[in-house]
Amino acid sequence: MDAQTWDALVESMKSAYSAGLAEGAVPRPVIMPLVRGELVGLIWVRPTEPGKDALTGIAELANIAAAAGADEVVLAWETHDVATACQLPINGPVPCLNMVHATKDGHVLHQFPYTEQPQAHSLEGRGSAEPVWLPAVEPQPGGELVLPVQAAVDYSFIPLELDHPSPFGVTVVLMEEDGYNVRLNEAFAG
């Protein structure tokens, strides 16, 4: 992936966090598979129950990357949000946007810690905040990933064996039916 694409993905996630926090919550974990440097799309994890279901939901993000034949993936998640949802210990800065760039040969963990600047309460009574981005942590080649993210990275590069004329298309439909939010780029949507 070139630096321009990476920078665009980072800015996109930071913007999503700004919008999410303004509404009172961080975005759910998301995978961004790439094929030959072209972004397939963004796929957010389905609504999950705490514990095993959250672990499974995040790991299943790999299905879309595997079906697309991705040669790179980027996953993004918030430290505290995923630790809480998956009932795992918190590992790393909090609050923090984590992004991992992975290929079948390895991964690099990027961490973007922030503080939350409280904003006025919304009409629904939820508190909202704005992220104030702190200096990024030095990129960590092979950095430790939380369990479901590591599983998603590992499975992203194992081809799906589906007996179907359009394995990618059927995977998209099945994931959408399961509640995943799938937004494909035009080149992959048809």
C-alpha positions in Angstrom: 0.0 0.0 0.0 1.3 3.4 -0.8 1.7 6.2 1.8 -1.1 8.2 0.2 -3.6 5.4 0.6 -2.5 4.7 4.2 -2.8 8.3 5.1 -6.3 8.5 3.6 -7.3 5.4 5.6 -5.9 6.9 8.8 -7.7 10.2 8.2 -10.9 8.4 7.4 -10.8 6.4 10.7 -10.0 9.6 12.7 -13.0 11.3 11.1 -15.2 8.3 11.9 -14.0 8.5 15.5 -14.8 12.2 15.7 -18.3 11.6 14.3 -18.8 8.6 16.5 -17.7 10.3 19.7 -19.9 13.3 18.9 -22.8 10.8 19.0 -21.6 9.2 22.2 -19.8 6.1 21.0 -16.8 4.9 19.1 -17.3 3.1 15.8 -17.3 -0.7 15.9 -14.3 -2.6 14.6 -13.8 -2.4 10.9 -11.8 -4.2 8.2 -10.5 -2.6 5.0 -9.3 -5.3 2.6 -7.1 -4.3 -0.4 -6.5 -6.2 -3.6 -3.4 -5.1 -5.6 -3.4 -1.8 -3.7 -7.1 -1.0 -4.4 -9.5 -0.7 -1.4 -12.3 -3.3 -1.6 -14.4 -1.4 0.9 -15.1 -1.0 4.6 -16.9 -3.7 6.6 -17.9 -3.0 10.2 -18.5 -5.8 12.7 -22.1 -6.8 13.3 -23.9 -5.9 16.6 -22.5 -8.5 19.1 -23.2 -9.7 22.6 -20.4 -9.4 25.1 -17.9 -12.3 25.3 -17.6 -15.1 22.8 -20.0 -13.6 20.3 -17.9 -10.4 20.1 -14.8 -12.5 19.7 -16.4 -14.4 16.8 -17.9 -11.3 15.2 -14.6 -9.6 15.0 -12.7 -12.7 13.8 -15.4 -13.2 11.1 -14.4 -9.9 9.5 -11.7 -12.0 7.8 -14.4 -13.7 5.6 -14.8 -10.7 3.3 -11.0 -10.3 2.9 -10.5 -14.0 2.2 -13.4 -14.1 -0.3 -12.0 -11.0 -2.1 -8.5 -12.6 -2.3 -7.1 -9.6 -0.4 -3.3 -9.3 -0.4 -3.5 -6.6 2.3 -5.9 -5.7 5.1 -6.2 -2.9 7.6 -8.3 -3.4 10.7 -9.2 -0.6 13.1 -10.6 -0.8 16.6 -10.7 1.1 19.9 -8.7 -0.5 22.8 -11.2 -0.2 25.6 -14.3 -0.9 23.4 -12.9 -4.2 22.1 -11.5 -5.3 25.5 -14.9 -4.6 27.1 -16.9 -6.3 24.3 -14.7 -9.4 24.3 -14.2 -9.5 28.0 -10.4 -9.3 27.7 -7.9 -7.4 29.7 -7.0 -3.9 28.4 -3.7 -4.0 26.6 -2.3 -0.7 25.4 -3.1 3.0 25.6 -6.7 4.0 26.4 -8.5 5.6 24.7 -6.8 4.7 21.5 -7.6 4.1 17.9 -5.6 1.0 16.8 -4.9 0.2 13.2 -3.1 -2.8 11.9 -1.8 -3.1 8.4 -1.2 -6.7 7.5 -0.1 -8.9 4.7 0.3 -12.7 4.7 4.0 -12.0 5.6 3.3 -10.0 8.7 1.8 -6.9 10.2 2.5 -3.5 11.7 0.5 -2.1 14.6 -0.2 1.6 14.6 -1.7 3.3 17.6 -3.3 6.7 17.8 -4.0 7.6 21.4 -6.4 10.5 22.2 -8.2 12.2 25.0 -11.9 12.9 25.0 -12.9 16.6 25.2 -16.4 16.6 26.6 -19.0 18.4 24.5 -22.6 19.5 25.3 -25.1 16.7 25.9 -27.1 15.6 22.9 -30.9 15.8 22.8 -31.1 12.1 23.8 -29.2 12.9 27.0 -26.0 11.1 25.9 -22.7 12.7 26.6 -20.7 13.5 23.5 -17.0 14.1 23.1 -14.5 15.2 20.6 -11.1 13.4 20.3 -8.0 15.4 20.9 -5.3 13.3 19.1 -2.1 12.8 21.0 1.2 11.9 19.3 1.0 8.5 17.6 2.9 5.6 19.2 5.9 4.5 17.1 4.7 1.8 14.5 5.3 -1.7 15.9 6.2 -4.3 13.3 4.7 -7.6 14.6 3.1 -5.7 17.5 0.9 -7.7 19.8 -2.7 -7.8 18.6 -5.8 -8.4 20.7 -7.0 -12.0 20.2 -10.0 -11.5 17.8 -8.0 -9.0 15.7 -5.1 -11.5 15.4 -7.6 -14.1 14.3 -9.1 -11.8 11.7 -5.6 -11.0 10.4 -4.7 -14.7 10.2 -7.8 -15.8 8.5 -7.9 -12.9 6.0 -5.2 -14.6 3.9 -6.7 -18.2 3.9 -8.8 -18.6 0.7 -12.4 -19.4 1.3 -13.4 -22.7 -0.3 -17.0 -22.0 -1.4 -18.7 -24.1 -4.1 -20.4 -21.1 -5.7 -19.9 -19.2 -9.0 -19.4 -15.9 -7.1 -17.7 -16.6 -3.7 -17.1 -12.9 -3.0 -20.7 -12.0 -3.9 -22.3 -14.7 -1.8 -19.9 -13.8 1.2 -21.1 -10.2 1.0 -24.7 -11.2 1.0 -24.3 -13.6 3.9 -22.4 -11.1 6.0 -25.0 -8.4 5.3 -27.7 -10.9 6.4 -25.7 -11.5 9.6 -25.8 -7.8 10.3 -22.3 -6.6 9.1 -22.3 -3.2 7.6 -20.7 -3.7 4.2 -19.7 -0.7 2.0 -17.9 -1.7 -1.1 -16.0 0.5 -3.5 -17.7 0.7 -7.0 -15.1 -1.6 -8.6 -16.1 -4.4 -6.2 -19.8 -3.7 -5.8 -20.8 -5.0 -9.2 
